[in-house]
């Protein structure tokens, strides 16, 4: 006789049992009295689920988002009601814009207190409605397995994204029995034979094709299959904004990244292409240079747009061929396509790669610190699988432009442009992959938004190397300020601590770099310390981009205003 499995116990215990069923291995949290029963249940599975206690809820949600990026499985964050949920919202917004699977559990007020503006009460359906794939509240503990099954399936299927579940604290204490649900399984569309036939025809007729890879849902096998396809067709391949690790940057067909500060030659290549294969990216503002690389609604290039979410296709651009497919399914299919005997784009891949190599060779700048030389050192000395993390700011230009990503999931950066992301992302990465080298780049403004998570790195002995580029200003905003309102500097200056001393106060390694030659020994000392480490690079605010100083930007703006 067949008997369905049953969960029994408190709502908190049943929830944790479901997490185990769905293969959860890490939970990132800031504890709260509203979900104590869940914490109590996590105690019983502490050998199966690693609990990472953070110092701010934004750290917890960003760590969960980074985990989702790295694994393709939902990252799990837990926070308390009200302030905990609002603090965690930044990670939910990033997960939504970056299409990252994530589940946020929020302790909620007791059911008999609801709709009275009880202590820290918020209606999370309204709060997270526009930045999640699904937001719900579990009022009946017997339905926990049902809700969690839907949450995991929703987070990973179609266009991945975040799910938010509110947990009334009295519901978590209810003693119930509940029917179990099996482990989630990703559901994805695959390209139809007719679409593949049409794609082959478009490629056969093209003279200036270009592929742009991006978005989430990729796997190592999908990247390998896509590479086989590109090699068979000798197709130039670019990567969308902050998805540079989808294609080996040293490959002779790699054309560079299509994002902020795009190589002008690559931008022209996109504009001049007669066929663009956008495989995975949403083609948002950053990847299209402010929607300027493609005409709206009908691009002048023939556009093949492949995306896991059917709702994304046609939302901005009317494609010549729209393909609703998961990335593994599409890549496996196109890897089997046979190119014609003669292709219409001789040596275009080699030309595109030569343009990339020239663009990614750093220039010399004024001052004692050459960030370009530091990036050259790192790309020559780091293992291919090193994970490079960053948040938002002009400092990230040095990473994106001059580092060469060679390994799948070696880049963690928010396409949402959120500051404060790199530090918690790196901690999550090191927690998940302790054997891999993990670096977090941050500006001084970016670092201070999440620097308290140094305590988390110390607590769990996670030897991340944090490289803080300190120029004493909110650099990106100051750059735009000088362009729009030259010489009217207001609201962009910063007062900073001694970041090396700050690190040492946690028991971490800390050192300061004030000239290029100091970096190499400092980096090796940081690696050898076996501790979380902060390397503060003191950079002149004049070095605002690899090619322009603040003074030059101001002079250009003043000259333009006088015309």
Residue pairs with C-beta under 8 A, 6 or more apart in sequence:
4 179
4 180
5 179
5 180
6 177
6 178
6 179
6 180
7 13
7 14
7 17
7 18
7 144
7 145
7 177
7 178
7 179
7 180
8 14
8 176
8 177
8 178
9 17
9 41
9 175
9 176
10 37
10 41
10 141
10 172
10 173
10 174
10 175
10 176
11 37
11 138
11 141
11 144
11 167
11 171
11 172
11 173
11 174
11 176
12 35
12 36
12 37
12 38
12 39
12 40
12 41
12 172
12 173
13 37
13 40
13 41
13 44
14 141
14 144
14 145
14 176
14 178
15 38
15 41
15 105
15 144
15 148
15 167
15 172
16 38
16 41
16 42
16 44
16 45
16 49
17 41
17 180
18 144
18 145
18 148
18 149
18 180
18 181
19 27
19 49
19 76
19 148
20 45
20 48
20 49
21 180
21 181
21 182
21 183
22 148
22 149
22 152
22 183
22 184
23 73
23 183
24 49
24 76
25 48
25 49
25 50
26 49
26 50
26 52
26 67
26 75
26 76
26 428
26 431
26 432
27 42
27 49
27 50
27 51
27 52
27 76
27 77
27 78
28 52
28 54
28 59
28 60
28 61
28 63
28 64
28 67
28 75
28 76
28 77
28 78
28 428
29 39
29 51
29 52
29 53
29 54
29 60
29 77
29 78
29 79
30 53
30 54
30 55
30 56
30 57
30 59
30 60
30 78
30 79
30 80
30 84
30 87
31 39
31 53
31 80
32 79
32 80
32 81
32 84
32 107
33 80
33 107
33 169
34 80
34 81
34 106
34 107
34 108
34 109
34 120
34 167
34 169
35 78
35 80
35 105
35 107
35 167
35 169
35 172
36 169
36 172
37 169
37 172
37 173
38 78
38 105
38 107
38 167
38 172
42 49
42 51
50 431
52 60
52 63
52 427
52 428
52 431
52 456
52 460
53 456
53 459
54 60
54 63
54 424
54 453
54 456
55 452
55 453
55 455
55 456
56 87
56 450
56 452
56 453
57 77
57 79
57 83
57 84
57 85
57 87
57 88
58 87
58 88
58 90
58 91
58 420
58 424
58 449
58 450
59 423
59 424
59 427
59 450
59 452
59 453
59 456
60 77
60 78
60 79
60 88
60 91
60 424
61 77
61 79
61 87
61 88
61 89
61 90
61 91
61 92
61 95
61 102
61 104
62 90
62 91
62 94
62 418
62 420
62 421
62 424
62 425
62 428
62 450
63 75
63 77
63 91
63 424
63 425
63 427
63 428
63 431
64 75
64 76
64 77
64 91
64 95
64 102
64 103
64 104
64 428
65 75
65 91
65 94
65 95
65 98
65 100
65 102
65 162
65 414
65 425
66 75
66 389
66 412
66 421
66 424
66 425
66 426
66 428
66 429
67 73
67 75
67 76
67 428
67 432
68 74
68 75
68 95
68 100
68 101
68 102
68 155
68 160
69 98
69 100
69 216
69 409
69 412
69 425
70 387
70 409
70 412
70 428
70 429
70 432
70 433
71 432
72 101
72 156
72 160
72 216
72 217
72 218
72 219
73 101
73 156
74 101
74 102
74 103
74 151
74 152
74 155
74 156
74 163
75 95
75 100
75 101
75 102
75 103
75 428
76 102
76 103
76 105
77 88
77 91
77 102
77 103
77 104
77 105
78 104
78 105
78 106
78 107
79 85
79 87
79 88
79 104
79 105
79 106
79 107
80 106
80 107
80 120
81 106
81 107
81 108
81 109
81 120
81 121
81 122
81 166
82 119
82 120
82 121
82 122
83 120
84 106
84 107
85 104
85 106
85 122
85 124
85 127
86 122
86 127
88 104
88 106
89 127
89 128
89 131
90 418
90 420
91 102
91 104
91 162
92 102
92 104
92 128
92 131
92 132
92 162
92 164
93 131
93 416
93 418
94 100
94 414
94 416
94 418
94 421
95 101
95 102
95 161
95 162
96 131
96 132
96 133
96 161
96 162
96 416
97 284
97 414
97 415
97 416
98 216
98 414
98 415
98 416
99 159
99 160
99 161
99 215
99 216
99 217
99 282
99 308
99 309
100 160
100 161
100 162
100 216
101 155
101 156
101 160
101 161
101 162
101 216
102 155
102 161
102 162
102 163
103 151
103 152
103 155
103 162
103 163
103 164
103 165
104 162
104 163
104 164
104 165
105 165
105 167
106 124
106 164
106 165
106 166
106 167
107 166
107 167
107 169
107 172
108 121
108 124
108 137
108 166
108 167
108 168
108 169
109 118
109 119
109 120
109 121
109 168
109 169
110 118
110 168
110 169
110 170
111 139
111 168
111 170
111 171
112 170
113 119
113 121
114 121
114 168
124 135
124 137
124 164
124 166
125 135
125 136
125 137
127 135
128 135
128 164
129 135
131 162
132 161
132 162
132 163
132 164
133 154
133 155
133 159
133 161
133 162
133 163
134 150
134 151
134 154
134 163
134 164
135 163
135 164
135 165
135 166
136 147
136 151
136 164
136 165
136 166
137 165
137 166
137 167
137 168
138 144
138 147
138 165
138 166
138 167
138 168
138 171
139 168
139 171
140 171
141 171
141 172
141 174
141 176
141 178
142 176
142 177
142 178
143 178
144 178
145 178
145 179
145 180
145 181
146 181
147 165
148 165
148 181
149 181
149 182
149 184
151 163
151 165
152 184
153 184
153 185
153 186
153 187
154 161
154 163
155 161
155 162
155 163
156 184
156 186
157 186
157 187
157 188
158 187
158 188
158 189
158 308
158 309
158 310
159 216
159 307
159 308
159 309
159 311
159 312
160 216
160 217
160 308
186 326
188 217
188 308
188 325
188 326
188 328
188 329
189 308
189 310
189 324
189 325
189 326
189 329
190 325
190 326
190 329
190 330
190 333
191 306
191 323
191 325
191 329
191 330
191 333
191 334
195 321
195 323
196 333
196 334
196 337
198 321
199 277
199 304
199 321
199 323
199 334
199 337
200 337
202 275
202 302
202 304
202 320
202 321
203 209
203 233
203 235
203 275
203 337
203 339
204 339
204 340
204 344
205 344
206 274
206 275
206 302
206 344
206 345
207 274
207 344
207 345
208 269
208 272
208 273
208 274
208 275
208 345
208 348
209 235
209 236
209 273
209 274
209 275
209 276
209 277
209 345
209 348
210 235
210 236
210 237
210 238
210 255
210 269
210 270
210 273
210 275
210 276
210 277
210 352
211 230
211 235
211 236
211 237
211 238
211 276
211 277
211 278
211 279
212 237
212 238
212 239
212 240
212 258
212 270
212 276
212 277
212 278
212 279
212 281
212 287
213 226
213 237
213 238
213 239
213 240
213 243
213 246
213 247
213 279
213 280
213 281
214 239
214 240
214 241
214 243
214 246
214 278
214 279
214 280
214 281
214 282
214 287
215 240
215 243
215 280
215 281
215 282
215 307
215 308
215 327
216 280
216 308
217 280
217 308
217 326
217 327
217 328
218 246
218 280
218 327
218 328
218 408
219 327
219 328
219 408
220 408
221 328
221 331
221 332
222 327
222 328
222 330
222 331
222 332
223 246
223 247
223 331
223 408
225 328
225 331
225 332
225 334
225 335
226 237
226 246
226 247
226 279
226 331
226 334
226 335
227 247
227 248
227 251
228 335
229 235
229 331
229 334
229 335
229 337
230 237
230 247
230 253
231 253
232 335
232 337
232 338
232 339
233 337
233 339
233 343
234 253
234 339
234 343
234 345
234 348
234 349
235 253
235 277
235 349
236 253
236 255
236 269
236 348
236 349
236 352
236 353
237 247
237 251
237 253
237 254
237 255
237 349
238 254
238 255
238 256
238 257
238 258
238 266
238 270
238 352
239 245
239 246
239 247
239 254
239 256
239 257
239 258
240 257
240 258
240 259
240 280
240 281
240 283
240 287
241 257
241 258
241 259
241 260
241 281
241 284
241 286
241 287
241 415
242 257
242 259
242 286
242 400
242 411
242 413
242 414
242 415
243 257
243 280
243 281
243 411
243 415
244 257
244 400
244 405
244 411
245 405
245 407
245 408
245 409
245 410
245 411
246 280
246 408
247 253
247 254
248 254
248 405
248 406
248 407
249 356
249 360
249 404
249 405
249 406
250 404
250 406
251 353
252 349
252 350
252 353
253 349
253 352
253 353
254 352
254 353
254 356
255 266
255 269
255 349
255 352
255 353
255 355
255 356
256 262
256 263
256 266
256 352
256 355
256 356
256 359
256 360
257 400
258 266
258 267
258 270
258 287
258 288
258 289
258 293
259 286
259 287
259 400
260 286
260 397
260 400
261 397
261 400
261 401
261 545
262 289
263 355
263 356
263 359
265 355
265 359
266 352
266 355
266 356
266 359
267 289
267 293
269 352
269 355
270 276
270 293
270 294
270 301
271 293
271 301
273 301
274 301
274 302
275 301
275 302
275 303
275 304
276 294
276 299
276 301
276 302
276 303
276 304
277 304
277 306
278 303
278 304
278 305
278 306
279 304
279 306
279 327
279 330
279 331
280 306
280 307
280 308
280 327
281 287
281 307
282 307
282 312
283 294
283 305
283 316
283 317
284 415
285 291
286 415
286 417
288 294
291 316
294 300
294 301
294 303
294 317
296 316
296 317
297 316
297 317
297 318
298 317
298 318
299 317
299 319
302 320
302 321
303 317
303 319
303 320
303 321
304 319
304 320
304 321
304 322
304 323
305 313
305 317
305 319
305 321
305 322
305 323
306 323
306 325
306 327
306 330
307 313
307 322
307 323
307 324
307 325
308 324
308 325
308 326
308 327
309 324
310 324
313 319
313 322
313 323
313 324
314 322
323 330
325 333
359 401
360 401
360 402
360 404
361 402
362 370
362 371
362 372
362 373
362 375
362 376
362 398
362 401
362 402
362 546
363 372
363 546
363 547
364 370
364 372
365 371
365 372
365 543
365 546
365 549
366 540
366 542
366 543
366 549
367 539
367 540
367 542
367 543
368 514
368 515
368 516
369 513
369 514
369 515
369 516
369 537
369 538
369 539
369 540
369 543
370 516
371 395
371 398
371 469
371 537
371 539
371 543
371 546
372 398
372 402
372 546
373 516
374 398
374 516
374 519
374 537
375 398
375 399
375 402
375 403
376 402
377 519
377 520
377 523
378 403
378 439
378 523
379 402
379 403
379 404
382 437
382 439
383 436
383 437
384 406
384 407
384 410
385 407
385 410
385 436
385 437
386 407
386 410
386 436
386 437
386 438
386 439
387 409
387 410
387 411
387 412
387 426
387 429
387 433
387 436
387 437
387 438
387 439
388 399
388 403
388 405
388 410
388 411
388 412
388 439
388 441
389 411
389 412
389 413
389 421
389 422
389 423
389 425
389 426
389 429
389 438
389 439
389 440
389 441
390 396
390 399
390 412
390 413
390 421
390 422
390 440
390 441
390 442
390 446
391 413
391 414
391 418
391 419
391 420
391 421
391 422
391 423
391 442
391 443
391 446
391 449
391 450
392 414
392 417
392 418
392 419
392 421
392 446
392 476
393 419
393 442
393 443
393 445
393 446
393 469
393 474
393 475
393 476
394 443
394 475
394 476
394 479
394 544
394 545
395 441
395 442
395 443
395 446
395 469
395 471
395 475
396 413
396 441
397 545
397 546
398 441
398 469
398 546
399 441
400 413
401 546
402 546
405 411
412 421
412 422
412 425
412 426
412 429
413 421
413 422
413 425
414 421
419 445
419 446
419 449
420 446
420 449
420 450
421 446
421 450
422 440
422 441
422 442
422 446
422 447
422 450
423 440
423 442
423 447
423 450
423 451
423 453
423 454
423 466
424 450
424 453
424 456
425 440
426 438
426 439
426 440
426 464
426 466
427 453
427 456
427 457
427 460
427 462
427 464
429 436
429 438
429 464
430 436
430 438
430 457
430 462
430 463
430 464
431 460
431 462
434 462
437 465
437 527
438 464
438 465
439 464
439 465
439 466
439 467
440 464
440 465
440 466
440 467
441 467
441 469
442 466
442 467
442 468
442 469
443 468
443 469
443 470
443 471
443 474
443 475
444 468
444 469
444 470
444 471
444 472
444 494
444 496
444 499
445 473
445 474
445 475
445 494
447 466
447 468
447 499
448 496
451 502
454 466
454 502
454 503
454 506
454 508
454 532
454 534
455 506
456 462
457 463
457 464
457 508
457 532
458 506
458 507
458 508
458 531
458 532
462 532
463 529
463 530
463 531
463 532
463 533
464 532
464 533
465 523
465 526
465 527
465 532
465 533
465 535
466 503
466 532
466 533
466 534
466 535
467 535
467 537
468 499
468 534
468 535
468 536
468 537
469 537
469 539
470 496
470 499
470 536
470 537
470 538
470 539
471 538
471 539
471 540
471 541
471 543
471 544
472 493
472 494
472 495
472 496
472 541
473 492
473 493
473 494
473 541
474 492
474 494
475 541
475 544
477 491
477 492
478 489
478 492
478 541
478 544
478 550
479 544
479 545
479 550
479 553
481 488
481 489
481 490
481 492
482 489
482 550
482 553
482 554
482 557
483 553
483 556
483 557
484 557
486 553
486 554
486 555
486 557
486 558
486 561
487 554
487 558
498 512
498 536
499 510
499 512
499 534
499 536
500 510
500 511
500 512
500 534
500 535
500 536
501 510
502 510
502 534
503 509
503 510
503 532
503 533
503 534
504 510
506 532
507 531
508 531
508 532
508 533
508 534
509 525
509 526
509 529
509 531
509 532
509 533
509 534
510 533
510 534
510 536
511 522
511 525
511 526
511 533
511 534
511 535
511 536
512 518
512 535
512 536
512 538
513 519
513 522
513 535
513 536
513 537
513 538
514 538
519 535
519 537
522 535
523 535
526 533
526 535
527 533
541 550
542 549
542 550
542 551
543 549
544 550
544 553
